[in-house]
Amino acid sequence: MWEMFPGNKPTDAERKLIVQDYLQSVRRLDKERARVEGSHFAGSVAGSSATKKATENIPNDIEVFEREKESLRGKAEEAVEAVISDVVRTEGLGFPLGILFPPTDFRFDKPPLILVTSPRNVIRLEGTRLIQNDIKMITRSEIEQRIESDGITSALVDDLAGLGTYPAFVSDRYELRQLTRTAAHEWLHNYWIFRPLGRSMWDSSDMYTLNETAADIAGNELGDLAYQRLGGDLEASDLRYGNTAVAAPHLTRILRETRIKVDKLLSENNIDGAEEIMRGQHWNLRLGGYGIRKINQAYFAFRGNYADGPASVSPIGSELNEYRETFPTVGEFIKSVATVKNYVQFQLMLESVGDKRINSTDLRSNHSNPVLNSKTPLLTPSRRISDAPPASLIERIRR
């Protein structure tokens, strides 16, 4: 509301400063909380009661920093809402007269944690539940152990970067570029829920993965456009924000190799062998500097829904990236994928644009070289486009 009053509309450069000031206040608050908690822990293990009492009454500025954070939050949220709205309108996703629906509406905070469950004998997202975000690590482990005590369930309490509620939760524990990407990702979920793609999100695991991966691909693009509008330098952080397979090839290779081995062992009903491999690879990654808390069936079931991420072996990631390349703008990609009602339809849409690209290449080749004719074979494209849907696709249509 603050930006709506006359004279209060900041420039994009001013918006960047507003958001950065807010993010700095979050870091100051978190640092102070960590200092106080560390002092209390030291006091709890101290030998004398006098030392314990002294540490319990350590002066701190937590309340001061909390007030500072709250005083900056509203303007920071409006700044990001405004720049994401500008980018979305530029991409043609609004209505006439600049009306945007749904309007961008973000809540900067630490999102709730998510409890994920999967069967032990197969990697499958079986259940999710949001839980409070202020529990300690030991409490996470206790929750997981209680769930897994039935002997047939794998559980994980994981972090969320955002949550597609309305207003959408966006984690304020990241730097500006990640924040704009997450905000755009969550707005896309709000946008697609009024269209076939979003309404079909929970119809199947493929559609869930399609939604999340499309939101990742398009959200990253929209977020980067917003970041640039705010004056951010993409090249300065491209290595960290590029494709995971390029930015972290070791992590990607290990996780995908692990997933393939685990799937094979589980298909052979070798649950113990699969879990032994996951534990071993987890410690290898930890020793390599990757802060992954736990790798189990629930981890792959949840993280595997993001098909462009290292924990997934789904073809949907590469398929969506290929589909994105057929559109000149991210806005056109967003509007096209919004019409998808099921995975079979998406595969047919991908086949269709592939055929058009081949035909276009054929026409250009014939025009530029009179020696070529309609009988001249085309070079094999990067993704083979057959004359008919693959057998697996036909079987899905029949079902």
Sequence and secondary structure as in RCSB ss.txt:
>XXXX:A:sequence
MWEMFPGNKPTDAERKLIVQDYLQSVRRLDKERARVEGSHFAGSVAGSSATKKATENIPNDIEVFEREKESLRGK
AEEAVEAVISDVVRTEGLGFPLGILFPPTDFRFDKPPLILVTSPRNVIRLEGTRLIQNDIKMITRSEIEQRIESD
GITSALVDDLAGLGTYPAFVSDRYELRQLTRTAAHEWLHNYWIFRPLGRSMWDSSDMYTLNETAADIAGNELGDL
AYQRLGGDLEASDLRYGNTAVAAPHLTRILRETRIKVDKLLSENNIDGAEEIMRGQHWNLRLGGYGIRKINQAYF
AFRGNYADGPASVSPIGSELNEYRETFPTVGEFIKSVATVKNYVQFQLMLESVGDKRINSTDLRSNHSNPVLNSK
TPLLTPSRRISDAPPASLIERIRR
>XXXX:A:secstr
 GGGSTT    HHHHHHHHHHHHHHHHHHHHHHHHHHHHHHHHHT SSHHHHHHHHT    HHHHHHHHHHHHHH
HHHHHHHHHHHHHHHTT S GGG  SS   EEEE   EEEEEEETTS    EEEEE TT  HHHHHHHHHHHHTT
SSEEEEEE  SEE SSSEEEESSS HHHHHHHHHHHHHHHHHTTSHHHHTTTS HHHHHHHHHHHHHHHHHHHHH
HHHHTT  SGGGHHHHS HHHH HHHHHHHHHHHHHHHHHHHTT HHHHHHHHHHHHHHHHHTT      SHHHH
HHHTTSTTSTT   THHHHHHHHHTTSSSHHHHHHHHTT  SHHHHHHHHHHHHHHHHHHHHHHHHHH TT  TT
S     SS   SS  HHHHHHHH 
